[in-house]
Amino acid sequence: MKADIAIIGAGMAGASLAAEVGGRASVLLLEAEARPGYHSTGRSAAFWSETYGGPKVQPLTSASGRFLAAPPPSFSERPFLSPRRALHLADAKGRPALDALCAEFSGGAVALERLDRARLETMIPGLRAGWDEGVLEGSCTDIDVGGLHAAYLKAARAQGVRLVTDARVARAERRGTGWRLDSSAGSLEADVIVNAAGAWADEVATLVGAAPLGIQPYRRTIVQLRTTPPAPAEMPLVIDALGRFYFKPEAGRLWLSPHDETPCVAADCGPEEIDVALAIDRFERVVDWKVERVEHSWAGLRSFAPDRLPVYGFDSDVPGFFWFAGQGGFGIQTAPAAAKLAAGLLLEVPADPLVADIDPSPYLAGRFRN
Ligand SMILES: Cc1cc2nc3c(=O)[nH]c(=O)nc-3n(C[C@H](O)[C@H](O)[C@H](O)COP(=O)(O)OP(=O)(O)OC[C@H]3O[C@@H](n4cnc5c(N)ncnc54)[C@H](O)[C@@H]3O)c2cc1C
């Protein structure tokens, strides 16, 4: 197996970048698992929120939104976004956090509307006393994550990208100006290695002899609940202003997270009972609904660079090693813009029009090296 570019990891990051660069270079997309999307990509809460990740992530999310709402027909006949809205909810303690959110986005890039208790009650049935203020982010949507990931893999294949599953890369060594990689699916050669390994990004850096950037995986838990009353389909995503929970309706059920962020080593993680209990306890302090059953719970890893911004670009110390990592809690909603920006950097060509007005410098891998 030989290619111009070997991309390690076929989650949303690797798949989207493969679709962008395939056809312009020969690409091998290497995935350790039998099924691409098995890790973080397959475990998300599936929302697109322009405030999520903060003002420096927002340009990536907003540009991606334009693509996701109206993808080119050759990519998908259907949009990937569907209306949801987000409600940032505060009790007395959370009020300063709501003020801070409004101040961060006061430039008008994201429309936010302050709501009083009476408006909140029309949106959240059974809202308990004490939750008196909110901010509505009307543009927030749900994302069809599985559909988007599948569309990227299909587009990549159509561009000649070869996806190899059960191919965990375990070694990499320099061969002339390129690389030889050893994986559980055999050996291969490539001119450039792309690190799209999600929670394993720093481990993959070590394999090629690059210094890790401190990309830390954090566990996040989601529980699916059956409740009385059932979650109304039109209810917004409800996010605590202080980051203690979020919940949203999903096909007659409720998806609820305690917004946990437990540092972990990269691994196939599962939910801890304590986090499930914490989620339900926090939820029951917000509404008077009855939790009938925990139908399902899962956990996944969100991996952040030290400054919590994504990492794109060539490593400044190791030639031929490209970072596409640190996708944090926003790697789905930023995927189209991220992949287009990274493709420009990787192929050293001008950026795609979708991202032409985004300054890539806050995201460049070189920001961590002296
Ligand atoms: C609970 C939860 C909720 C979330 N909610 C949202 C949300 O609502 N919206 C949003 O935008 N984002 C959300 N996220 C974040 C989002 O899921 C991630 O940012 C995104 O999936 C990261 O994609 P990735 O491709 O970088 O990582 P992954 O999907 O983890 O893919 C990395 C892949 O690399 C492979 N790999 C690793 N090492 C090797 C190796 N040595 N050889 C070969 N392959 C290797 C792994 O097997 C894995 O499949 C959420 C995450 C979690 C956990």
The ligand as a Gaussian input file, in Angstrom:
#p B3LYP/6-31G(d) Opt

LIG

0 1
 C      -20.819000      12.755000      24.607000
 C      -20.319000      13.624000      23.498000
 C      -21.161000      14.587000      22.956000
 C      -20.721000      15.381000      21.900000
 N      -21.598000      16.241000      21.305000
 C      -21.224000      16.965000      20.227000
 C      -22.154000      17.792000      19.552000
 O      -23.332000      17.845000      19.911000
 N      -21.713000      18.512000      18.476000
 C      -20.414000      18.452000      18.052000
 O      -20.053000      19.135000      17.093000
 N      -19.518000      17.649000      18.676000
 C      -19.891000      16.905000      19.745000
 N      -18.991000      16.089000      20.367000
 C      -17.597000      16.106000      19.918000
 C      -17.387000      15.290000      18.666000
 O      -17.997000      14.018000      18.826000
 C      -15.891000      15.150000      18.395000
 O      -15.284000      16.428000      18.356000
 C      -15.605000      14.457000      17.070000
 O      -16.332000      13.273000      16.944000
 C      -14.120000      14.174000      16.943000
 O      -13.908000      13.463000      15.747000
 P      -12.508000      12.778000      15.480000
 O      -12.579000      12.190000      14.126000
 O      -11.423000      13.757000      15.805000
 O      -12.409000      11.642000      16.606000
 P      -12.952000      10.120000      16.603000
 O      -14.330000      10.044000      16.112000
 O      -12.674000       9.569000      17.951000
 O      -12.032000       9.428000      15.526000
 C      -10.668000       9.161000      15.737000
 C      -10.400000       7.787000      15.162000
 O       -8.989000       7.552000      15.136000
 C       -8.822000       6.155000      15.282000
 N       -7.435000       5.895000      15.699000
 C       -6.831000       6.300000      16.842000
 N       -5.552000       5.864000      16.885000
 C       -5.345000       5.169000      15.731000
 C       -4.216000       4.465000      15.198000
 N       -3.043000       4.394000      15.844000
 N       -4.358000       3.861000      13.981000
 C       -5.541000       3.945000      13.294000
 N       -6.642000       4.588000      13.778000
 C       -6.536000       5.194000      14.973000
 C       -9.843000       5.796000      16.342000
 O      -10.154000       4.405000      16.319000
 C      -11.017000       6.682000      15.986000
 O      -11.995000       6.006000      15.227000
 C      -19.393000      15.261000      21.413000
 C      -18.547000      14.303000      21.960000
 C      -19.000000      13.480000      22.985000
 C      -18.092000      12.433000      23.524000

